[in-house]
Amino acid sequence: MSTPVPRSRRLRVPAPGTAAAPRPPVDWAKAGRRSVRRRATGMTATEAAVALEEAELQRHLDRDREDLDERGPAEIREWQRIAQLLATTGGVYDPACDAVVQDELATDAEAERVQQLQDEQRRQEQEAEADRRAALAPDVLRHALLGTLARTGLLDSLSEDERAAVGRLPESDPAAALAFNALLARAYEAGTAARAGTTS
């Protein structure tokens, strides 16, 4: 006795801009193939052949619909493949023993692994950019410059104009302020090391 095949329910793609977050496009052909495999599990060759006929009939009835996507033809092709497979091998259909299915799952797993690596790299790049922007924030730079000047012993000897310049630099040119702070720190460390070498 054949197993009746429920009518395929095709989902429509949401209109652009309605999704709360961007999502990858739906692969309707893949969704159709997976739906067929679930329904075909446990079917014999005869049952799969009947299911194929019913799918082809449903497709014929839906031929004038304008909202049909590529899922319908993909479902029919998958029924054809499974029916032919069972006619050759006998027994009942089991996706776990279907080489085509297992190859597809392996490909999907590899694609997911690559996507995860790309997502992690993107996350790290975003964090690095956020850290860079934070380091270039005027208040942070001003605090760093004053700290370096205090460490070198120059802060107390700055004139009023020099203090004003130090205060303005992080606002007017953050990159220059960052570079100046690094050079000042390196010069101080080099001078300290030279003095230590002279006294030893």
TIRO-2110 file (N, C-alpha, C; in Angstrom, 1 decimal):
// TIRO-2110
0.8, -1.2, 0.0, N, 1, A
0.0, 0.0, 0.0, CA, 1, A
0.9, 1.2, 0.0, C, 1, A
0.5, 2.2, -0.8, N, 2, A
1.4, 3.4, -0.9, CA, 2, A
1.1, 4.4, 0.2, C, 2, A
2.1, 5.2, 0.5, N, 3, A
1.9, 6.2, 1.5, CA, 3, A
1.6, 7.5, 0.9, C, 3, A
0.5, 8.1, 1.3, N, 4, A
0.1, 9.4, 0.7, CA, 4, A
1.1, 10.5, 1.0, C, 4, A
1.3, 11.4, 0.0, N, 5, A
2.3, 12.4, 0.2, CA, 5, A
1.6, 13.7, 0.5, C, 5, A
1.8, 14.4, 1.6, N, 6, A
1.1, 15.6, 1.9, CA, 6, A
1.5, 16.7, 0.9, C, 6, A
0.6, 17.6, 0.7, N, 7, A
0.8, 18.7, -0.3, CA, 7, A
1.9, 19.6, 0.2, C, 7, A
2.8, 19.9, -0.6, N, 8, A
4.0, 20.8, -0.2, CA, 8, A
3.5, 22.1, 0.1, C, 8, A
3.9, 22.6, 1.3, N, 9, A
3.6, 24.0, 1.7, CA, 9, A
4.8, 24.9, 1.5, C, 9, A
4.7, 25.8, 0.5, N, 10, A
5.8, 26.6, 0.2, CA, 10, A
5.8, 27.9, 1.0, C, 10, A
6.9, 28.2, 1.6, N, 11, A
7.0, 29.5, 2.4, CA, 11, A
7.4, 30.6, 1.4, C, 11, A
6.9, 31.8, 1.7, N, 12, A
7.3, 32.9, 0.9, CA, 12, A
8.5, 33.7, 1.6, C, 12, A
9.3, 34.3, 0.8, N, 13, A
10.4, 35.0, 1.3, CA, 13, A
9.9, 36.3, 1.9, C, 13, A
10.3, 36.7, 3.1, N, 14, A
9.8, 38.0, 3.7, CA, 14, A
10.2, 39.2, 2.8, C, 14, A
9.4, 40.2, 2.8, N, 15, A
9.6, 41.4, 2.0, CA, 15, A
10.9, 42.1, 2.5, C, 15, A
11.7, 42.7, 1.6, N, 16, A
12.9, 43.4, 2.1, CA, 16, A
12.6, 44.4, 3.1, C, 16, A
13.4, 44.4, 4.2, N, 17, A
13.3, 45.4, 5.2, CA, 17, A
12.4, 45.0, 6.4, C, 17, A
11.7, 43.8, 6.3, N, 18, A
10.8, 43.4, 7.3, CA, 18, A
11.6, 42.6, 8.4, C, 18, A
12.7, 42.0, 8.0, N, 19, A
13.4, 41.1, 9.0, CA, 19, A
14.1, 42.0, 10.0, C, 19, A
14.1, 41.5, 11.3, N, 20, A
14.7, 42.2, 12.4, CA, 20, A
16.2, 42.3, 12.2, C, 20, A
16.8, 41.3, 11.6, N, 21, A
18.3, 41.2, 11.3, CA, 21, A
18.5, 40.6, 10.0, C, 21, A
19.6, 41.0, 9.3, N, 22, A
19.9, 40.4, 8.0, CA, 22, A
20.1, 38.9, 8.1, C, 22, A
19.5, 38.2, 7.2, N, 23, A
19.6, 36.7, 7.1, CA, 23, A
20.1, 36.3, 5.8, C, 23, A
20.8, 35.1, 5.7, N, 24, A
21.2, 34.7, 4.3, CA, 24, A
19.9, 34.3, 3.6, C, 24, A
20.0, 34.4, 2.2, N, 25, A
18.8, 34.0, 1.4, CA, 25, A
18.5, 32.5, 1.6, C, 25, A
17.2, 32.3, 1.5, N, 26, A
16.7, 30.9, 1.7, CA, 26, A
17.0, 30.1, 0.4, C, 26, A
17.6, 28.9, 0.6, N, 27, A
17.8, 28.0, -0.5, CA, 27, A
16.6, 27.1, -0.7, C, 27, A
15.7, 27.5, -1.5, N, 28, A
14.4, 26.8, -1.6, CA, 28, A
14.6, 25.4, -2.2, C, 28, A
15.6, 25.3, -3.1, N, 29, A
15.8, 24.0, -3.7, CA, 29, A
16.3, 23.0, -2.7, C, 29, A
17.2, 23.4, -1.8, N, 30, A
17.7, 22.6, -0.7, CA, 30, A
16.6, 22.2, 0.2, C, 30, A
15.7, 23.2, 0.6, N, 31, A
14.6, 23.0, 1.5, CA, 31, A
13.7, 22.0, 0.9, C, 31, A
13.4, 22.0, -0.4, N, 32, A
12.6, 21.1, -1.1, CA, 32, A
13.1, 19.6, -1.1, C, 32, A
14.4, 19.5, -1.3, N, 33, A
15.1, 18.2, -1.3, CA, 33, A
15.0, 17.6, 0.1, C, 33, A
15.3, 18.4, 1.1, N, 34, A
15.2, 17.9, 2.5, CA, 34, A
13.8, 17.5, 2.9, C, 34, A
12.8, 18.2, 2.4, N, 35, A
11.5, 17.8, 2.7, CA, 35, A
11.1, 16.5, 2.1, C, 35, A
11.6, 16.3, 0.9, N, 36, A
11.3, 15.0, 0.2, CA, 36, A
12.0, 13.9, 0.9, C, 36, A
13.2, 14.1, 1.4, N, 37, A
13.9, 13.0, 2.0, CA, 37, A
13.3, 12.6, 3.3, C, 37, A
12.7, 13.6, 4.1, N, 38, A
12.0, 13.3, 5.3, CA, 38, A
10.8, 12.4, 5.0, C, 38, A
10.0, 12.8, 4.0, N, 39, A
8.8, 12.1, 3.7, CA, 39, A
9.1, 10.7, 3.1, C, 39, A
10.3, 10.6, 2.4, N, 40, A
10.6, 9.4, 1.7, CA, 40, A
11.2, 8.3, 2.6, C, 40, A
11.6, 8.8, 3.8, N, 41, A
12.3, 7.8, 4.7, CA, 41, A
11.3, 6.7, 5.0, C, 41, A
11.8, 5.5, 4.8, N, 42, A
11.0, 4.3, 5.1, CA, 42, A
10.2, 3.8, 3.9, C, 42, A
10.2, 4.5, 2.8, N, 43, A
9.4, 4.2, 1.6, CA, 43, A
10.1, 3.1, 0.8, C, 43, A
9.3, 2.3, 0.2, N, 44, A
9.8, 1.3, -0.8, CA, 44, A
9.8, 1.9, -2.2, C, 44, A
10.4, 1.2, -3.1, N, 45, A
10.5, 1.8, -4.5, CA, 45, A
9.1, 2.1, -5.0, C, 45, A
8.1, 1.2, -4.8, N, 46, A
6.7, 1.4, -5.2, CA, 46, A
6.1, 2.6, -4.6, C, 46, A
6.3, 2.8, -3.3, N, 47, A
5.7, 4.0, -2.7, CA, 47, A
6.4, 5.3, -3.1, C, 47, A
7.7, 5.2, -3.4, N, 48, A
8.4, 6.4, -3.9, CA, 48, A
7.9, 6.8, -5.3, C, 48, A
7.6, 5.7, -6.1, N, 49, A
7.1, 6.0, -7.5, CA, 49, A
5.7, 6.7, -7.4, C, 49, A
4.9, 6.2, -6.5, N, 50, A
3.5, 6.8, -6.3, CA, 50, A
3.7, 8.3, -5.8, C, 50, A
4.6, 8.5, -4.9, N, 51, A
4.8, 9.8, -4.4, CA, 51, A
5.3, 10.7, -5.5, C, 51, A
6.1, 10.2, -6.4, N, 52, A
6.6, 11.0, -7.5, CA, 52, A
5.5, 11.4, -8.4, C, 52, A
4.6, 10.5, -8.7, N, 53, A
3.4, 10.8, -9.6, CA, 53, A
2.6, 11.9, -8.9, C, 53, A
2.3, 11.8, -7.6, N, 54, A
1.5, 12.8, -7.0, CA, 54, A
2.2, 14.1, -6.9, C, 54, A
3.5, 14.2, -6.8, N, 55, A
4.2, 15.4, -6.8, CA, 55, A
4.2, 16.1, -8.2, C, 55, A
4.3, 15.2, -9.2, N, 56, A
4.2, 15.8, -10.6, CA, 56, A
2.8, 16.3, -10.9, C, 56, A
1.8, 15.6, -10.4, N, 57, A
0.4, 16.1, -10.6, CA, 57, A
0.2, 17.4, -9.8, C, 57, A
0.7, 17.5, -8.6, N, 58, A
0.5, 18.7, -7.9, CA, 58, A
1.2, 19.9, -8.6, C, 58, A
2.4, 19.6, -9.1, N, 59, A
3.1, 20.6, -9.9, CA, 59, A
2.4, 21.1, -11.1, C, 59, A
1.7, 20.1, -11.8, N, 60, A
0.9, 20.5, -12.9, CA, 60, A
-0.3, 21.4, -12.5, C, 60, A
-0.9, 21.1, -11.4, N, 61, A
-2.0, 21.9, -10.9, CA, 61, A
-1.6, 23.3, -10.5, C, 61, A
-0.4, 23.4, -10.1, N, 62, A
0.1, 24.7, -9.6, CA, 62, A
0.9, 25.5, -10.7, C, 62, A
0.8, 25.0, -12.0, N, 63, A
1.6, 25.6, -13.1, CA, 63, A
1.3, 27.1, -13.3, C, 63, A
0.1, 27.5, -13.0, N, 64, A
-0.3, 28.9, -13.3, CA, 64, A
-0.1, 29.9, -12.2, C, 64, A
0.4, 29.3, -11.1, N, 65, A
0.7, 30.2, -9.9, CA, 65, A
1.9, 31.1, -10.2, C, 65, A
1.8, 32.3, -9.9, N, 66, A
3.0, 33.2, -10.1, CA, 66, A
4.0, 33.3, -9.0, C, 66, A
3.6, 32.7, -7.8, N, 67, A
4.5, 32.8, -6.6, CA, 67, A
5.3, 31.5, -6.4, C, 67, A
5.2, 30.6, -7.4, N, 68, A
6.0, 29.4, -7.3, CA, 68, A
7.5, 29.7, -7.3, C, 68, A
8.3, 29.1, -6.5, N, 69, A
9.7, 29.2, -6.5, CA, 69, A
10.4, 28.0, -7.0, C, 69, A
11.7, 27.9, -6.8, N, 70, A
12.4, 26.7, -7.4, CA, 70, A
12.2, 25.5, -6.5, C, 70, A
11.5, 25.5, -5.4, N, 71, A
11.3, 24.4, -4.6, CA, 71, A
10.6, 23.2, -5.3, C, 71, A
9.5, 23.6, -6.0, N, 72, A
8.7, 22.6, -6.6, CA, 72, A
9.5, 21.7, -7.6, C, 72, A
10.2, 22.2, -8.6, N, 73, A
11.0, 21.4, -9.5, CA, 73, A
12.0, 20.6, -8.7, C, 73, A
12.6, 21.2, -7.7, N, 74, A
13.7, 20.5, -6.9, CA, 74, A
13.1, 19.3, -6.2, C, 74, A
11.8, 19.4, -5.7, N, 75, A
11.2, 18.3, -5.1, CA, 75, A
10.9, 17.2, -6.0, C, 75, A
10.5, 17.5, -7.2, N, 76, A
10.2, 16.5, -8.2, CA, 76, A
11.5, 15.8, -8.6, C, 76, A
12.6, 16.5, -8.8, N, 77, A
13.9, 15.9, -9.2, CA, 77, A
14.4, 15.0, -8.1, C, 77, A
14.1, 15.4, -6.8, N, 78, A
14.5, 14.5, -5.7, CA, 78, A
13.7, 13.2, -5.6, C, 78, A
12.4, 13.4, -5.9, N, 79, A
11.6, 12.2, -5.9, CA, 79, A
12.0, 11.2, -7.0, C, 79, A
12.4, 11.8, -8.2, N, 80, A
12.8, 11.0, -9.3, CA, 80, A
14.1, 10.2, -8.9, C, 80, A
15.0, 11.0, -8.3, N, 81, A
16.3, 10.4, -7.9, CA, 81, A
16.1, 9.2, -6.9, C, 81, A
15.3, 9.5, -5.9, N, 82, A
15.0, 8.5, -4.8, CA, 82, A
14.3, 7.3, -5.4, C, 82, A
13.3, 7.5, -6.3, N, 83, A
12.6, 6.4, -6.9, CA, 83, A
13.5, 5.5, -7.7, C, 83, A
14.4, 6.2, -8.5, N, 84, A
15.4, 5.4, -9.3, CA, 84, A
16.4, 4.7, -8.4, C, 84, A
16.8, 5.3, -7.3, N, 85, A
17.8, 4.7, -6.3, CA, 85, A
17.1, 3.4, -5.8, C, 85, A
15.9, 3.5, -5.3, N, 86, A
15.2, 2.4, -4.7, CA, 86, A
15.0, 1.3, -5.7, C, 86, A
14.7, 1.7, -6.9, N, 87, A
14.4, 0.7, -8.0, CA, 87, A
15.7, -0.1, -8.3, C, 87, A
16.8, 0.5, -8.0, N, 88, A
18.1, -0.1, -8.3, CA, 88, A
18.6, -1.0, -7.1, C, 88, A
18.4, -0.4, -5.9, N, 89, A
19.0, -1.0, -4.7, CA, 89, A
18.0, -1.9, -3.9, C, 89, A
16.7, -1.6, -4.1, N, 90, A
15.7, -2.3, -3.3, CA, 90, A
15.6, -1.8, -1.9, C, 90, A
14.8, -2.5, -1.0, N, 91, A
14.7, -2.1, 0.4, CA, 91, A
13.9, -0.8, 0.5, C, 91, A
14.1, -0.1, 1.6, N, 92, A
13.4, 1.1, 1.9, CA, 92, A
14.4, 2.3, 2.0, C, 92, A
13.9, 3.5, 1.8, N, 93, A
14.8, 4.6, 1.7, CA, 93, A
15.3, 5.0, 3.1, C, 93, A
16.6, 5.3, 3.2, N, 94, A
17.2, 5.7, 4.5, CA, 94, A
18.3, 6.8, 4.1, C, 94, A
18.0, 8.1, 4.5, N, 95, A
19.0, 9.1, 4.1, CA, 95, A
20.4, 8.9, 4.6, C, 95, A
20.5, 8.1, 5.7, N, 96, A
21.8, 7.8, 6.3, CA, 96, A
22.6, 6.9, 5.4, C, 96, A
22.0, 6.2, 4.5, N, 97, A
22.7, 5.3, 3.6, CA, 97, A
22.7, 5.9, 2.1, C, 97, A
22.3, 7.1, 2.0, N, 98, A
22.2, 7.8, 0.7, CA, 98, A
23.5, 8.6, 0.5, C, 98, A
24.4, 8.2, -0.4, N, 99, A
25.7, 8.9, -0.6, CA, 99, A
25.5, 10.3, -1.0, C, 99, A
24.5, 10.6, -1.8, N, 100, A
24.3, 12.0, -2.2, CA, 100, A
23.9, 12.9, -1.0, C, 100, A
23.1, 12.4, -0.1, N, 101, A
22.7, 13.1, 1.1, CA, 101, A
24.0, 13.3, 2.0, C, 101, A
24.7, 12.3, 2.2, N, 102, A
25.9, 12.4, 3.0, CA, 102, A
27.0, 13.4, 2.5, C, 102, A
27.1, 13.4, 1.1, N, 103, A
28.0, 14.3, 0.5, CA, 103, A
27.5, 15.7, 0.7, C, 103, A
26.2, 15.9, 0.6, N, 104, A
25.7, 17.3, 0.8, CA, 104, A
25.8, 17.7, 2.3, C, 104, A
25.6, 16.8, 3.2, N, 105, A
25.8, 17.2, 4.6, CA, 105, A
27.3, 17.5, 4.9, C, 105, A
28.2, 16.8, 4.3, N, 106, A
29.6, 17.1, 4.5, CA, 106, A
30.0, 18.5, 3.9, C, 106, A
29.4, 18.8, 2.8, N, 107, A
29.7, 20.1, 2.2, CA, 107, A
29.1, 21.2, 3.0, C, 107, A
27.9, 21.0, 3.5, N, 108, A
27.3, 22.0, 4.4, CA, 108, A
28.1, 22.2, 5.7, C, 108, A
28.6, 21.1, 6.3, N, 109, A
29.4, 21.2, 7.5, CA, 109, A
30.7, 22.0, 7.2, C, 109, A
31.3, 21.8, 6.1, N, 110, A
32.5, 22.5, 5.8, CA, 110, A
32.2, 24.0, 5.5, C, 110, A
31.1, 24.3, 4.8, N, 111, A
30.7, 25.7, 4.6, CA, 111, A
30.5, 26.4, 5.9, C, 111, A
29.8, 25.7, 6.8, N, 112, A
29.5, 26.3, 8.1, CA, 112, A
30.8, 26.5, 8.9, C, 112, A
31.8, 25.6, 8.8, N, 113, A
33.1, 25.8, 9.5, CA, 113, A
33.8, 27.0, 9.0, C, 113, A
33.8, 27.2, 7.6, N, 114, A
34.4, 28.3, 7.0, CA, 114, A
33.7, 29.6, 7.4, C, 114, A
32.4, 29.6, 7.5, N, 115, A
31.6, 30.7, 7.9, CA, 115, A
31.9, 31.1, 9.3, C, 115, A
32.1, 30.2, 10.2, N, 116, A
32.4, 30.4, 11.6, CA, 116, A
33.8, 31.1, 11.7, C, 116, A
34.7, 30.6, 10.9, N, 117, A
36.1, 31.2, 10.9, CA, 117, A
36.0, 32.6, 10.4, C, 117, A
35.3, 32.9, 9.4, N, 118, A
35.1, 34.2, 8.8, CA, 118, A
34.5, 35.1, 9.8, C, 118, A
33.4, 34.6, 10.5, N, 119, A
32.7, 35.4, 11.5, CA, 119, A
33.7, 35.8, 12.7, C, 119, A
34.5, 34.8, 13.1, N, 120, A
35.4, 35.1, 14.2, CA, 120, A
36.5, 36.1, 13.8, C, 120, A
37.0, 36.0, 12.6, N, 121, A
38.0, 37.0, 12.1, CA, 121, A
37.3, 38.3, 12.0, C, 121, A
36.1, 38.4, 11.5, N, 122, A
35.4, 39.7, 11.5, CA, 122, A
35.2, 40.3, 12.9, C, 122, A
34.9, 39.4, 13.8, N, 123, A
34.7, 39.9, 15.2, CA, 123, A
36.0, 40.4, 15.8, C, 123, A
37.1, 39.7, 15.5, N, 124, A
38.4, 40.2, 16.0, CA, 124, A
38.8, 41.5, 15.4, C, 124, A
38.5, 41.7, 14.1, N, 125, A
38.8, 42.9, 13.4, CA, 125, A
38.0, 44.1, 13.9, C, 125, A
36.7, 43.8, 14.2, N, 126, A
35.8, 44.8, 14.8, CA, 126, A
36.3, 45.2, 16.2, C, 126, A
36.7, 44.2, 17.0, N, 127, A
37.2, 44.6, 18.3, CA, 127, A
38.5, 45.4, 18.2, C, 127, A
39.4, 45.0, 17.3, N, 128, A
40.6, 45.7, 17.1, CA, 128, A
40.4, 47.2, 16.7, C, 128, A
39.4, 47.4, 15.8, N, 129, A
39.0, 48.7, 15.4, CA, 129, A
38.4, 49.5, 16.5, C, 129, A
37.6, 48.8, 17.3, N, 130, A
37.0, 49.5, 18.5, CA, 130, A
38.1, 49.9, 19.5, C, 130, A
39.1, 49.0, 19.7, N, 131, A
40.2, 49.4, 20.6, CA, 131, A
41.0, 50.6, 20.0, C, 131, A
41.2, 50.5, 18.7, N, 132, A
42.0, 51.6, 18.1, CA, 132, A
41.2, 53.0, 18.2, C, 132, A
39.9, 52.9, 18.0, N, 133, A
39.1, 54.2, 18.1, CA, 133, A
39.1, 54.6, 19.6, C, 133, A
39.0, 53.7, 20.5, N, 134, A
39.1, 54.1, 21.9, CA, 134, A
40.4, 54.7, 22.3, C, 134, A
41.5, 54.1, 21.7, N, 135, A
42.8, 54.7, 22.0, CA, 135, A
43.0, 56.1, 21.5, C, 135, A
42.2, 56.4, 20.4, N, 136, A
42.3, 57.7, 19.8, CA, 136, A
41.3, 58.7, 20.3, C, 136, A
40.6, 58.3, 21.3, N, 137, A
39.6, 59.3, 21.9, CA, 137, A
40.4, 60.4, 22.6, C, 137, A
40.0, 61.6, 22.4, N, 138, A
40.8, 62.8, 22.9, CA, 138, A
41.0, 62.7, 24.4, C, 138, A
40.1, 62.3, 25.2, N, 139, A
40.3, 62.3, 26.6, CA, 139, A
41.3, 61.2, 27.0, C, 139, A
41.3, 60.1, 26.3, N, 140, A
42.2, 59.0, 26.6, CA, 140, A
43.6, 59.5, 26.2, C, 140, A
43.7, 60.1, 25.0, N, 141, A
45.0, 60.5, 24.5, CA, 141, A
45.6, 61.6, 25.5, C, 141, A
44.7, 62.5, 25.9, N, 142, A
45.2, 63.6, 26.7, CA, 142, A
45.7, 63.1, 28.1, C, 142, A
45.0, 62.1, 28.6, N, 143, A
45.4, 61.5, 29.8, CA, 143, A
46.8, 60.7, 29.7, C, 143, A
46.9, 60.0, 28.5, N, 144, A
48.2, 59.3, 28.2, CA, 144, A
49.3, 60.3, 28.1, C, 144, A
49.1, 61.4, 27.4, N, 145, A
50.2, 62.4, 27.2, CA, 145, A
50.6, 63.0, 28.5, C, 145, A
49.7, 63.3, 29.3, N, 146, A
50.0, 63.9, 30.6, CA, 146, A
50.7, 62.9, 31.5, C, 146, A
50.3, 61.6, 31.4, N, 147, A
50.9, 60.6, 32.2, CA, 147, A
52.4, 60.4, 31.8, C, 147, A
52.6, 60.4, 30.5, N, 148, A
54.0, 60.2, 30.0, CA, 148, A
54.9, 61.4, 30.3, C, 148, A
54.3, 62.6, 30.2, N, 149, A
55.1, 63.8, 30.6, CA, 149, A
55.4, 63.8, 32.1, C, 149, A
54.4, 63.3, 32.9, N, 150, A
54.7, 63.3, 34.3, CA, 150, A
55.8, 62.3, 34.6, C, 150, A
55.8, 61.1, 33.9, N, 151, A
56.8, 60.1, 34.1, CA, 151, A
58.2, 60.5, 33.7, C, 151, A
58.2, 61.4, 32.7, N, 152, A
59.5, 61.8, 32.3, CA, 152, A
60.0, 63.0, 33.1, C, 152, A
59.2, 63.6, 33.9, N, 153, A
59.5, 64.7, 34.7, CA, 153, A
59.4, 66.0, 34.0, C, 153, A
58.8, 66.1, 32.8, N, 154, A
58.6, 67.3, 32.1, CA, 154, A
57.4, 68.0, 32.3, C, 154, A
56.4, 67.4, 33.0, N, 155, A
55.1, 68.0, 33.1, CA, 155, A
55.2, 69.3, 33.9, C, 155, A
55.9, 69.3, 35.0, N, 156, A
55.9, 70.5, 35.9, CA, 156, A
56.7, 71.6, 35.2, C, 156, A
57.5, 71.3, 34.2, N, 157, A
58.3, 72.4, 33.6, CA, 157, A
57.7, 73.0, 32.3, C, 157, A
56.5, 72.5, 32.0, N, 158, A
55.9, 73.0, 30.7, CA, 158, A
55.4, 74.4, 31.0, C, 158, A
55.5, 75.2, 29.9, N, 159, A
54.9, 76.5, 29.9, CA, 159, A
53.4, 76.5, 29.7, C, 159, A
52.8, 77.6, 29.9, N, 160, A
51.3, 77.6, 29.7, CA, 160, A
51.0, 77.3, 28.3, C, 160, A
51.7, 77.9, 27.4, N, 161, A
51.5, 77.6, 25.9, CA, 161, A
51.7, 76.1, 25.6, C, 161, A
52.7, 75.5, 26.2, N, 162, A
53.0, 74.1, 25.9, CA, 162, A
51.9, 73.2, 26.5, C, 162, A
51.4, 73.6, 27.7, N, 163, A
50.3, 72.8, 28.2, CA, 163, A
49.0, 72.9, 27.4, C, 163, A
48.8, 74.1, 26.8, N, 164, A
47.7, 74.3, 26.0, CA, 164, A
47.8, 73.5, 24.7, C, 164, A
49.0, 73.4, 24.2, N, 165, A
49.3, 72.7, 22.9, CA, 165, A
49.0, 71.2, 23.2, C, 165, A
49.5, 70.7, 24.3, N, 166, A
49.3, 69.3, 24.7, CA, 166, A
47.8, 69.0, 24.8, C, 166, A
47.0, 70.0, 25.4, N, 167, A
45.6, 69.8, 25.5, CA, 167, A
44.9, 69.8, 24.2, C, 167, A
45.4, 70.6, 23.2, N, 168, A
44.7, 70.7, 21.9, CA, 168, A
45.0, 69.6, 21.0, C, 168, A
46.2, 69.1, 21.1, N, 169, A
46.7, 68.1, 20.1, CA, 169, A
45.7, 66.8, 20.0, C, 169, A
45.3, 66.2, 21.1, N, 170, A
44.4, 65.1, 20.9, CA, 170, A
43.1, 65.4, 20.2, C, 170, A
42.6, 66.6, 20.3, N, 171, A
41.4, 67.0, 19.5, CA, 171, A
41.7, 67.3, 18.1, C, 171, A
42.8, 68.0, 17.8, N, 172, A
43.0, 68.4, 16.4, CA, 172, A
43.6, 67.3, 15.6, C, 172, A
44.5, 66.5, 16.2, N, 173, A
45.1, 65.4, 15.4, CA, 173, A
45.4, 64.2, 16.3, C, 173, A
44.4, 63.3, 16.5, N, 174, A
44.6, 62.2, 17.4, CA, 174, A
45.7, 61.3, 17.0, C, 174, A
45.9, 61.0, 15.7, N, 175, A
47.0, 60.1, 15.3, CA, 175, A
48.3, 60.7, 15.6, C, 175, A
48.5, 62.0, 15.5, N, 176, A
49.7, 62.7, 15.8, CA, 176, A
50.0, 62.6, 17.3, C, 176, A
48.9, 62.8, 18.1, N, 177, A
49.0, 62.8, 19.5, CA, 177, A
49.5, 61.4, 20.0, C, 177, A
48.9, 60.3, 19.4, N, 178, A
49.3, 59.0, 19.7, CA, 178, A
50.8, 58.7, 19.4, C, 178, A
51.2, 59.2, 18.2, N, 179, A
52.6, 59.0, 17.7, CA, 179, A
53.5, 59.7, 18.6, C, 179, A
53.2, 61.0, 19.0, N, 180, A
54.0, 61.8, 19.8, CA, 180, A
54.2, 61.2, 21.2, C, 180, A
53.1, 60.6, 21.7, N, 181, A
53.2, 60.0, 23.0, CA, 181, A
54.1, 58.8, 23.0, C, 181, A
54.0, 58.0, 21.9, N, 182, A
54.9, 56.8, 21.8, CA, 182, A
56.3, 57.2, 21.7, C, 182, A
56.6, 58.2, 20.9, N, 183, A
58.0, 58.7, 20.7, CA, 183, A
58.6, 59.3, 22.0, C, 183, A
57.7, 60.0, 22.7, N, 184, A
58.2, 60.6, 24.0, CA, 184, A
58.5, 59.5, 25.0, C, 184, A
57.7, 58.4, 25.0, N, 185, A
58.0, 57.3, 25.9, CA, 185, A
59.2, 56.6, 25.5, C, 185, A
59.4, 56.4, 24.2, N, 186, A
60.6, 55.7, 23.7, CA, 186, A
61.9, 56.5, 24.0, C, 186, A
61.8, 57.8, 23.8, N, 187, A
63.0, 58.6, 24.1, CA, 187, A
63.3, 58.6, 25.6, C, 187, A
62.3, 58.6, 26.4, N, 188, A
62.6, 58.6, 27.8, CA, 188, A
63.2, 57.3, 28.2, C, 188, A
62.7, 56.2, 27.7, N, 189, A
63.2, 54.9, 28.0, CA, 189, A
64.7, 54.7, 27.5, C, 189, A
64.9, 55.3, 26.3, N, 190, A
66.3, 55.2, 25.8, CA, 190, A
67.3, 56.0, 26.6, C, 190, A
66.8, 57.2, 27.0, N, 191, A
67.7, 58.0, 27.9, CA, 191, A
67.9, 57.4, 29.2, C, 191, A
66.9, 56.7, 29.8, N, 192, A
67.1, 56.0, 31.1, CA, 192, A
68.1, 54.9, 30.9, C, 192, A
68.0, 54.1, 29.8, N, 193, A
68.9, 53.0, 29.6, CA, 193, A
70.3, 53.5, 29.4, C, 193, A
70.5, 54.7, 28.7, N, 194, A
71.8, 55.2, 28.4, CA, 194, A
72.5, 55.7, 29.7, C, 194, A
71.7, 56.3, 30.6, N, 195, A
72.2, 56.7, 31.9, CA, 195, A
72.6, 55.6, 32.7, C, 195, A
71.8, 54.5, 32.7, N, 196, A
72.1, 53.3, 33.5, CA, 196, A
73.4, 52.7, 33.0, C, 196, A
73.6, 52.7, 31.7, N, 197, A
74.9, 52.1, 31.1, CA, 197, A
76.1, 53.0, 31.5, C, 197, A
75.9, 54.3, 31.6, N, 198, A
77.0, 55.1, 31.9, CA, 198, A
77.5, 55.0, 33.4, C, 198, A
76.5, 54.8, 34.3, N, 199, A
76.8, 54.7, 35.7, CA, 199, A
77.3, 53.3, 36.1, C, 199, A
77.1, 52.3, 35.2, N, 200, A
77.4, 50.9, 35.6, CA, 200, A
78.9, 50.7, 35.4, C, 200, A
END
